[in-house]
Amino acid sequence: MSVKAIFTAGMAVLLLIGPISVTAGAASEELLTAFQAMYRPELDTATTMAVDTLVLEHKDISVTFIGGRLAFFEPIVIDSTEIIFGAYFEGAGQLRYRPPADIEREQLVRFFNTDSLDRSFDKMLMLFSPEIHSTIIEACVPAAELFSKSERNRARGVFEELTDKDHRGFIFETLDNLVHPGQGSFMLLNVEPDRSERVFYIYNPNKREEVRLLKKFAQPGVSFMETVCRYTQYVDPGCININGMHKDRIRTDRYIIDARISRGMDFEAAAALDFEVLIGSTRALRMDLHPELEVDSIVDSTGQQVAFVRYGPGEKESWPIYMFFDRPLDHREFITLKFFYRGDIIRKESGQCVVKAGADWYPRYGYRQEALFTLNFKTPKEYTFVATGKLSSQENVKDTTFSIWKVVPPAVNVSFNIGTLKKYTFEEDDLVPIDVYFSKDLHQELGRLLAVEMVPSGKDMQNQVAQDIMNAMRVFEEFFGPYPYDRMTVGEILMSHGEAFPGFLHLGYHTWINTDAWGNDRVFRAHETAHQWWGVGVGYETYHDQWLSEGFAEYGALMYLQAVAGNDKFLDRIKDYRSDVFSARQHLFGSGAEAGPIALGYRTSSTETPGDYDLIIYKKAALVVHMLRNLLIDLKTMKEDTFVSMMKEFYGANRGSSVCTQDLRQLTEKYTNIDMGWFFDQWVFRSDLPTYEFSYDVEKDDGGTFTARCTVITTGVSEDFQMYVPLEIEIDEGSRAYIRIYINRPNYEFSLPGLPQKPRKLRLNPFESVLARVKQ
């Protein structure tokens, strides 16, 4: 069967089945009804209870209801049983909260200027599991006076804080825990304590990170709930267990996607997803899809429609799709769901096409789950089309191109490019072929426009970009290991960012204009190329470990800069990064919030620490890799064999899987033969930044040799801070020797006896080996 016949058959199913309404079976109808009732609940004032010194102890939070009244929301029905899922309280209360780990207590300091909360409140909304409802009932008695209409209206207003901007996520979490009880009681608190904006506390046993604390950020024209703390209940002081336990309900296996793009750039698709059920009795699932894609229907392999909720007429578009099944899905059962959807995710701009959805153009479950992909596309013939994966077949029929792309091995995400792009292929004996998709006509026009602004435009930019990609690949193969795919595809996108997919790169338009003299373009291109090793080739377990992708890719890009531009430019960039990191150093109780540690991942960027994600997860993380590299250098020979061996083992042993910070720690311990917990505690899980004040005197000994007496005063760090710091001994012009000094206390003194001649100079921390300021 031809590619056209295969694709046409798939699209026929899309056209016949796609635009249908959802009719739910009895079980899913009950869940749908419960979900909608929870979204717009009514307070049952007849259940008003008098509260007197009720204490709810729940993990690391304590709520004391000193005195007042509460009433429950009207029950929902699940499996023909009425369930009370929430209550509203007015009166006097006290909330006490203290996270168990330093990394989260420091977050409280950033947002609240204290490492624990002890605040009073007079109103609280609670959503909970049945066990908590039973606890409340046992401790309370019917009130003499019922809640009034005005109090009921206040309760509705407080509840709407949960569903602001048509947000259903908290409601689905609650229902999910009622349907799938976890190891512990679900509880959500919505409260506005004294001396604070509104906060939400959530304990969800079905989440990998069970505990969250959110705080309302409100300014004119903008308000939202911002994450302050988020952690697993299993977190320990050393953050060994910071990633918690895997709790995905399903494991994605394969996608077969039939998609069509019209000449007007309208997009429609049918995506069949095969998955395995990991947790039995699953009855509800959340998946995500770009909000500008509207889901017409979802069906299973028998053609039975699956009930779902996303957003209704007039409501704000949202990412999640909430699905409800007619029967519990069994453990190890394999299920196929087919999603029919369409929308405006591609726009025309400057004669080109911009794919706004990135990798969010198909339904996705969970965090960084991998799957195999077969992508069947029908596109206008006049546009060049390229997708992630290997082109299996392609056929032009009249004015339409039919193409099939297969992604093997499994990938976390895939995407595509479409536009008036020309393909340029570069082949060299020591590399896989490189395909570059670039619009020279667009950039000739851009060049004319930029010339007016005195901005230079490069010539044959496809060659300049390809040369950087190819040379970067050579550097990375030398330091990390072989490139993992049989081809590299590079596509221009009319956006400012870059993104890496398996064997496929998106590079923003700015890097196709010229190659700047400062190395920024070369670093940008090399960074995205490095992701084929770090992020794509070797994944990362959770956002706490994302620095193993972004930091490694950024340092790989700097290693490429070192290879092509020399040590001076490389060290200048390292110094710039060091300066940037120190510029964000502010005292926790001073004028602003100190930047968070690398292990916070995306949470390093917040309203209290804006812009810190790039600074910490890219730049500081790259400097951590630089420190490991310099720690492993043989200072006698300046050879890097140990570092290269470690990086190749880390890549080779973990290619195709996901790693965490503890995996890297264990490997560095293998290569250093020492416990490296202190290193990762200081540089990944804490925010210490040392300043070394170095001084020395050289005296001639009686025997004619010399002794250097040295002092290092360390500030800006905790007293237990320790580090191996290189010392350069400049003997005479052109002659230098290097040793490592183990500095493990604030005032460290040491001597270098037996020097055959008086050194010209001693320099602490050459090569920016440690992320530190040095005064000498």
N, C-alpha and C positions, 0 to 999 in steps of 0.2 A: 504494500500500500504506500502511495506517495505521501510526502510530508503534508501536501495540501489535503489529501483525503483524510489523514489522521486528524489534522487540525480542524477540518470542516465538521467531522463527526463530533468532536469535542464542543465546538461552538454551537452546533445544533442543539446539543443538550442544554447549553447555557441559554439559548433563546427560548427553548420550550419550557424549561423548568424555572429559569431565573426569576421573573417578576411575578411571584405568587405570594399570597398572604399567609401568615403563620396561623395555624390552628393547632393548639396544644392538646395532648392527651390528658387523661384525668390527673395523673400524678404531676406532670409538669404544669398543668393548669393551676393546680393547688399551690405550687411553688411560685408561679407567676403572680397569682392573686396575693399571696403573702408578701412578696417582694413589693408590689405596688402599695399595699396597705402600710407597710413599714416606711415607705417613702413619704407618705402623707398621713401620719398617724394622728389619732385623736386621744386626748387624755381622758381616761375614765374617772371622772371626779367622784363617782360613787365608791371608788377604792381608796379614798383619802385616808391615810394612816398618820397617827401621831408618833413622832420619833423622839426618843430620849436616850442620849448617849449610846448610839449604835456605832460600832467600830468595824470597818471593813479593812482587813489586812490582806493585801494582794501583792505578792512578790515584793517589790521594792517600794511600794506606795502604801500609805496608810491614810484612810479617810475616816474622820470622826464626825458624825452627825450629832452635835451637842444638843440640839433641840429644834423642833419644827415639825413640818408636815410634808408628806410626799404622797403622790398618787401614781398609779401605774397606767401605762398606755394600753389601749384596748388590745386584747390578745389576737394573735394570728393563728391560723390552723395549718398544721403540718401532720400528715398521716392521720388525719381526722381527729387530732388532739389539739386542744387549745394551749398556746404557749404565751406566757408573758415575757416580753423581750426588753422592756425598758421602764424607767420611772423618772419622775421629775420631783426635785426637792426644793423647798424654800424654808429658810430658817437660819440657824447659826451652825457653821461647820469649820473644820480645820483639815487642811491637806498637808501631808508631809511626804516628801519624795527625795530620795538620794540614790543615784545610780551606783552600781557596784564597782565600776572600773574608772580609773583616773581619766581615761580618754573621753568618757562621757561626762564626768564631773567638770572637766575643763570646758566642755560645751555649755554646761549650765552657767559657768562663769562668764562666757562670752555673751550670753543672752540675758542673764539675770544678775550678774555681778556677785554670785554666790554659788558654792558648789553643792548646795542642797536647798530645797524649797520647804518652807514652813509658813504657810499662808492661810488666812481665814477666807471664808466665802459665805455668801448668803443664798446662792442658787446653784443647783447642779443638775445636769441631765445625765442619766446613766442608761447604757445599753448593756445587756448581760446575758449569760447563760442561765438556765433554770436553777442551778444550784445557788446562785447569788439571790435570785428571787426568793427562794426558800429561806435563806438566811435572813433576809429583810422581814419576811412575814413572821418568822419566829420571834423577832426582836421588837415588833411594833404592835400597836393596838389601833382599832378604828378611832378616827379623830372625831371629836365632838362637832367640829365645823368642817364642812366639805370645801374643797377648792372652789373659788368663784369663777365666773366667766372671764374676768380680767386676768386671773392667775392662769387659767387655761390658755388664754391668748399669749401670755408671757412664755409659757411652756412651748407653744408653737413657734414663737420667735427664736427661742434658744435652740430648738430642734433644727430650724432652718439654717442655723450656723453650720450644721453638718452637711446640708444639701445645697449650700450656696453655689450658685452658678450651675445648677442642675447636676451636682456631683452625687453619684449613686454609690461610690466606692465604699464608704463606711457602712452603708446599708447592706451592700452585698457581703461585706465581711461579717456582719452580724448574722445574716441569714445563713451564710456558709458554715458558721460555727454551730448554728442550731441544727443544720442538716448533717454536718460532719463534725461531731464533737471531738475536740482534741484532747491532749494530755494536759488538762488544766482548764480553768473556767475563763471564758472570754469576758472581757470587760472593757467598755469604752466610757470615759468620763469627759464631759464637756462642761467646763467651769471657767468663770472669770474671777480669779482670786484677787485679793487686795494687792495693790502696788504692781499690777501686771495686766497686760492684755490677756484675752481669752486663751486658754490652753486646752488641748485634748491629750488625754493619756489613754493609750490603747494597749491592752495585753491580748494578743491573738495567738493561741497555741498552734494554729495551723500555718503560721508564718515562719520562715527561717530565722528572722530576727523578730522574736515574739513581742518585744517591748518598743513602744514609740512614745515620744513626747513631742507635741507640736505646739507652736506658739503663733498667735495671730499677728501678722504684720499689716499695719493699716496706715496709709498715707492718702492724701487727696487723690482720688481717681484710681487707687489700687488697694486691694486687700486680699490676703490669702493666708492659709495656714502653712507655716514653714517648719520643717523638721529641725528640732533641737537635738534630741537624743534618739538613737535607734540602735538596738543591740539585741543579741541573743541572751536568753536567760542563763546560758551555759558559759558566758564570758568570764574569764578569770583575770586576776591582777596582771599576769604576764601576757595577756591577750593571745595565748596559745590557741584557745577555742573561739576566737573572735568571729569565725564564720558560721558557727552554729551547726545545725543538722539540716541536711537536704530534705525538703518536704514536698517536692513537686508531686502533684496527683497523677500526672501523665508524663510520658516521654515521647516527644515527637520522633517520627521515623522517616517519613517521606512526604514530599509535596509533588503533586502533578498539577501544574497550573496552565490553563488555557487562557490566553489574554489577547485582547484586540485593542489596537490604537488606531483611531480614525484620522483622517486628514486634518480635522479640526482639533486633534489631540484629545478627543474624548476617550476615556479608558473604561473597559469592562473586562471582567475576568470570572472564571470559575476555578477555584482552588480546592483540590482534593487533598486532604491531610490524613495520613495514616498515623495512628499513635497507639502506644501501649499503655494500659492503665497500671499505674504503680501502686495506688492505694485503693483498695476495694471499697465498694458501696459508694462510689462517686456519683453524685446526682446533680452537681452544679459545677460549672467551670467558667473562668474568665479568660478571654483572649483579647488581644489588642490589634487594632488596625488604624491606619491613618484616618483622622477624623473627617477628611473630605471625601472618603469613600463610603458610600451608602450600601449597606447590606440588604439585599432583596430577600434572601432566604438561606436557610441552612438545612441540608438533608443528610441522612445517614445512608449507608450502602444499600439499604432496602428501599430507598425513596421516601422513607418516613421523615416528615418534617420535624426539626428540632426547634423547640420553643426558645426564643431569645429576647432580650431587651437591650436596647442601646440608647436611643433617644427618640422622643416623640415629636410630633409636629410642633414647630415653633420653639422647641427647646434647643439649647446650645449643643453643637456637635461635640462628641467626646471620643476618646480612644477605646475604652473598654467595650467588649461584647460580652454580656452575661447570658450564659446558656443553661437551660434546665432540661433534664432528661426524664423520660417516662418511666425508666427503671434504673435501679442502681447498676452502675458499670462494675464488672467483676475484676478482681486482681488478676493481672497478666492477660486480660482480654485485649484483643486488638480491634480497634474501631477505625472506621473511615468516616469522616465528615466532609461534605462538599459545601463550600461557601460561594454564593453568587453575589457579586457586588460590582459597583461602578462608581465613577466620580471624576472630579476635576483635580488630577494630581500632576498634570503636565501643562505648562503654559509656554506660549511662543514669546520670545524676547530677542530683539536685535537679529531677527531671521533665524534664531536658534530655538531649541526646545529645552526647557528647564524641567527636570523631573524633581518635583518638590518633595516627594515621599521618601527619597533615599531607599532604605531597606524596609520601610514600613508599608509597602504596597501589597502585602499579603498577610493573612491572619497569623499572629505569633503568640506562643504560649511561654510564660515563665521568663527566666533570665538566662540568656545566652544558650538556649537549647540548640543542639545541632540536628540537622536532617539532610537527607539526600533530596535533590531537586531535579525534576524534569520540567523545563520551561518551554511551552509551545506558544509562539508569538505570531500574530498576524499584524503586519505593519505596512504603511504606504511605501511603495517601491522607491519613491523619490527621496526618501530619508534613509540614511545609514542607521542600522540598528545593531547594537552589540550588547551582550548580556554576560553575567558571570557564568563560568563553566566552559565546557568544550562544545563547540558548534558541531552537533551531530548530523544535521542535514539542513539544507536551505534550497528553496525553490521560488522562482519568480513566476507568477501567473498574472498576465495582463499588468495591472497597476498595483499589484499586491505582492508582498514578500512573506512567505511562510518559512519560519525557522524554528528549529528545535535545539535547545541547549541543555546539556546534562552536567550536573554538579556532583562529582565524586572525587574524594571521600566526602563525608558529611560536613556541612558548613553551618556556621552560626547565622549568617545573613547573606543575601544575594541582592543584586540590583541590575540596572540596565542603563544604557545611554541611547538617545535617539536624536537625530538632527542632521544638518547638512555637513556632515563630517567626512573627511577623507582619511582613508586608512594608509598608514606608512608602516612598512615592515622592516625591521632591523635584525640582521642575522650575523653573528660572529661565532667563531668556532668554539669558544670556551663558555658560551651562554646559550640558554634557550632562546627561541625567537621572541622578539618584542614587537607587539603591534601597537601603534600609536594612532589614536583617532583624534583629529585636530581640524579645525576650520580655519584655513589660511585666509580665505576671503573675508571672514569676520574680522580677523586681526589686522588685515590691511586697512580696513575701514577704521578700526579702533586706533591704529597707528596714526592715521591722518588726524583724527580727533585729538589724540594725545600730543601730537606735535605742536598744536596750538598752545598747550599748557606746558611746553618745554619738557615733556616726559619722553625719554627715548624709547623706541620700539625695536625689539630684536629682529634679526633676520633668520628665517628658517627655524622657527622656535621648536618645531617637531624634532629637529636634530639636537638642539640644545637640551631639551627635556629628556630625549632618549639617551643621550650620552650620560647625563647624571644618573638616570635609572640604571643603566648598564654598569657604570663604574661603581655605583653604590652596591649593586648586587655582587660584584667581585669582592668588595671589601667585606660584605656580610658573609659571603661563603668562606672567606679566609678566617674570620673570627668566630662565626656561629655554626657554620655547616652548610650543606647543599641546599639550594633553593628548592622548595617542596613541590613545584608544579612544572608541567612540561611546556608552559608558555606564559608570557606576561602580557596582559592587555592594559593599556593606559588610555583613559578617556578624559577629554576636557569637559568640565561642567561649568555652567554660567552661575556659579555660586563661589563664595569666598573660602570655603573649607576644602579639606581633602578627606577621603575615606577609603579604607582598604577592604577588599573582599578577596576570596580565594583566587589568586592569580589575576586579580583585576583591581585597578586603581582608578578612583575619581580624583582629579586634580583641579582645583579652582582656577578660574580664568586668569587671575592675576599673575600666576606663574608662567603663563604663555605669552606675556607681553614682552618681557626681557629677563635677563639674568643679572641681578644686581651685583654690584662690586663687593658688598658686605657679606655675601654668602647666605642671605636669608632664603633666597629661592632654592639654592642647592640643599640647604638644610631641610626645607619644607618637602622637596621632592624625595630626598633620602629618607626622611621620617616616614612618609607613607610607604615607601619601598620596604623599610625595615619592619613594618607591620606584617609582611608576609612571613617573617620569622616569629615576631612577638605580637600576639594578638590574634593572628589568623593561624599560623603554624602551631604555636603554643598559646592556648587560651588562658584565661584567668578565672578563678573560682567565683569570687564575688567582687563587689565594688571596693572592698578593702584591699584587694589584690590588683586593682586596675593599673597601679604603677608598674607592675611587671610587664604590662603592654606599652603604656604611653612613655614611662620613664626609660624603658629599654629601647624603644624606638627612637626617642629623642637622643639618647646617648649614642645609639648607632649612627644617627645622622651627624652628630658631632665627630664621631670617629671617621666618617666619610670626609667631613670638612678637613680634618687633620691630614687625611691621606692626600687630598687634592690641593690644599692651600697651605699646608705646613703647620708646625707646632705653634708658631706665634699666633696665627689667627685662631687656632683651636683653643689655646690658653686664654686669649682675649675673650672668647665666647664663654669659657668656663668662669672667668672673672666677672663677666657681665651677669651671668646667672647667679653667682654668689652674691653680688651686690644687690640684685633684685630680691633675693630671699631675705637678706639682712634688712632691706628697706621696709619689709613688712613686719619686722620684729618690733612689736609694741608690748608693753607690759599689760598683763591681764587686768590689773586694777588701775591702769593709767588712762591715757586719753583715748585709747581705742582697743579693739580686740586683737590679740595675738593670732597670727596664722596658725591653723590647726595642723596636726601631724599628717603624714602621708597616708596612714591607714584609714583616715576619714573618707578617702576617695572623693566622690562628687560632693560630699557634704563639706569639703573645705571651702566651697564657694557658698556664701550666704549673704543675707542683708547686713550682717555684722562684719563679714570678711569678703566683700565683693571682689571678683576677679582672681580669687586665690586658687581656683582649680588648675588653671594653666601654670601658675607660679609653682604650686606644690607638686602636682601629679606629673607634670612634664619636667619643669626645670629642676626643682629640688630632687625629684626622683632620679633624674639623670645624673645629678651630682653624687647621689648615693652609689650608683653604678661606677662612677669615676673613682670614688673612694675605695670600692672593692677592687677595682683594677689596680690602683696604686698600692693597695695593701698586699697584693699578690706579686707585684713586680720584684724580680731579683735585683736588689740594689747594687750588687757587685757587677753584674753583667748587663743590667737593664733589659734582660729578656722577659718576655711576657708569656712564656709557654704555659705556666700554671693557669693564668687567667684565661687564655684561649682554650685550654683543655676543659676548664670548668664550664665555660659558656657553651662549648660544643656538646658537653655531656648534658647540660641543662636543657638545651634545645633537642638534641637527639633522643634523649630518654623520654621527653614529654611531648614530642610532636604528635599532634592529633588528640591531645588531652588538655586538661586545664590544671593550672598550678596555683599554689597559694604561697604566701610569704614564708611559711614554715618550711616548705619544700626547698626554697632557696637557702634558707638558714642551714638546713641539714647538709646541703651540698657544699656550702662554704666551710662548714665544720670539717667535712671530709678533706678539703684541700688545704685548710689552715692547721688542722690537727688541734684546734682549741675550741672551747665553747664560745659560740658567736652570739649568744642571747643578748649580751650587753650591746652589741653593735646594732641589732635590729630594734631593740627596745629604745635606744637613743635616737636613731635616725628615722625609723618608720612609725613607731608607736608614741613617740614623744616629739617635742618641738625644741629641744635644746640646740642652741647655736653658740659655740664657744668663741671667746676672744682670748687669744694668747698674747701675753706681754712677755717678750723674750729679751733677756739681757745676759751678757757674758763678759768675763775677763780672761785674758791669756797671760800666764806667768811662765817664766823660764825656770826649769827645774835644775837642781844641782848637777845632775848628770848631763845637762846640755839639751835635754828634750823639753817639750812644752806641755802644759796642762791648761785646758780650757775649763773654767768653772762657770756653769750655766744655771740660770734660774728661769722657770716658766711659771707665770701667774695666770691662772685660768679663771675667767669670770663669765657670767651669763648662763651658767649651767648649774645643775644640781651637784651636790658634793660628791656623789658617787660616779660622776661622769669620768669616762676613761677613753683613751684613744692612742693608737700607735701613730706617731707623727714623724715623718722623715725630717732629717737634719742634713743640710748640705754644708760640706766643709770645703771651702775654696782654698786650695793650697797655694796655687799661684795662677797666673793667667793661663786659662785653658786646661787647668788640672783641678778636678773636683772629685770628692768622695762623698758617699751617702751612707747614713746609718738610720735606724728607726729608734725613736725614743718612746717608751711606754709611759705616758703621762696619766696618772690615776689619782691625783689629788690637786687641790686648788693651788698650793704652793709647792712646786716640784723643783728640787735642786739635784744636779748631777754634774759629774766631772768627766772630761775626756783626757786622760793622762797619756804620756808617752808619745806625743805628737813630734815627729822628727824635725819639723820646722814650724815657725809661727804662721798659722793660717792667715790669709788675707781677710777672710770674712766667714762668719757662720750665718746661715740662713735657715730659719725654721719654716717648715711646710713648703718646700719647693714644689713646682708643678701643680699648685693648688690641690695637693693630695688630700687635704681635709677641708671640709666645708667650715671654714673658720676665718675670722679676722686675725691678722698678726700685726702686733706693734713691736718694733725693735729698733 
